[in-house]
Amino acid sequence: MNKTLFIGKTGSGKTTLCQRLHGEQIEYQKTQAVDYYENAVDTPGEFLENPVFYKALIVSAQDVDVIVLVQDCTQEESLYPPLFGSMFTKPILGIVTKTDLAQDLDQINQAKEQLEEAGAEKVFEISTVKDEGIEEFTDFLERI
């Protein structure tokens, strides 16, 4: 699997997704620093929430193959500026998380649109709780 950098707001599900992808027990914790997994890099939400830390995202992206923008579908606002992904020289994917908590399909579609506006070339819908969309995502990472 390609090495992947996960970017998203605090609480968007980046750490849970990384733990799930690597077969680890899900432990809810606040990521305080960049965490490295075998095939993933999990960044703190503050790196997206505070533009002063965008440089840290660019540096963290140097040793990965793919950038993944993560958006919780239960959150109305997105912190990704339009074309956010253009600061990276890697393929940009999007993941809509917590789809099992969506009140309706509109929430999921809104999150997908936000990720596409930020530069995601392909967007996946994932629920780590229901184990939905994870296999499709990992299969895609194997192919690119």
N, C-alpha and C positions, 0 to 999 in steps of 0.2 A: 504494500500500500504506500502511496506517496506520502511524504511528510507534509503535514497540514498545520497552518496557523489559524487559530480560532480567535475571532474578534467579536465583541458584543458588549452590550450594556451589562452592568452588574445585575445578577439574577436572571440573565437570559437563558441559562442552561448550558453554558460552555463547559464547565467542569464536569457536570453530570454526563454530558455527551462524551467527553474525553474518557471518563472512567468507563462508560458503557462500551465504547469502541475498543478499549484495551482489556475488557473482561475483568475489570476491577469491581470490587464491592462499591456500591454507590454510597458515598459519604458526603453529606451536605456540609460544605465548608466555603468560606470566603477566600477567594484567591488573592493573596497579598502581593505576590511577585509572579514573574513569568514561571510557569510550571512546564517541565519537559517530560513528555511521555515517549515511548518508543517511536511512534510515528506521528506525534502531534505536539504542538506548542499551545498552551492555554494562557491567554493574556488576561491581566486584571481588567475589569470593566472600566476602571478609571482611565485606561489608555484611550478609550473611545470617548468617554464622558468629558475629558479635558483636552482640548486640542493641543495644549502645550506638550502633551505626551505622544502626539502623532509620530514624532521622531523615533520614539521607543518602538512603535509598531513597525516602522520602516526597518530599523535595525533588526528586530526580531524576525522579520520576513526574509532576511538574507539567506538563511540556511534551510528554507522550506521549498516545497514544490508547488503548493496550492494555498491560496488565501480563502478562508471561509468566513463570511459575514453572518452572524447569528442574530435573529430577531425573534423575540417572544411575541407570539400572536395575541396575547392578552394585553399587551401594552399598545396604546393608541399611537403614541408618538415614536418616531424613529430619531436616533441621534446621528444617523449617517447623512452627511451632506450629499447633494447630488454628485454623482461621479466620484465618490469617495475612493472607490477601488482603483481609480486611475493613477494613484500615487505609487502603486505597486507594479512590478514588472512580471507578475505571475498570473496564472489563471485565477479568476475570482468566481467563487461559488457562493450560494446563499443557502441558509437553512432556517426555515420557520420552525421554531420549537414550541413545545407545550400545546400541540394541536389537539390533544385530548381535553384541554381546558377551554377551548374556543367555544364561545356562546353560539356562534353560527359560522357559516362558510365565509361571510363577509370579513370577519376578523382575519382569517387565514389569507384571503385574497389581498387584503390591505397590506399585510406584512410582506407578502410576495412582491407586490408593487413597490414597496419601500426598498426592498433589497435589489430589485431590478434597477430602480433609479440610482441606487448607490453604485451600480456597476456589476452586479452578479450576472454572470452569463447563463447560469442554470440554477434553479432554486428547488430545494428538496423540502418536503414537509415531514417532520419527525416528531414522534412521541417516544421518549425514552421509557416512560411508564408502561405503555402498551406495546413497546417494541415494534413500532410502525415506522417504516421509511428508512431504517438504519441499514438494512441489507442493500437496498437500492443505492444508497449513498456510498457504502463501502465498495460495492461492485463498480460504480462509476469511477471511484478513485483508483481502482485497480486498472481500469482501461485507459486512463489518461496519462 
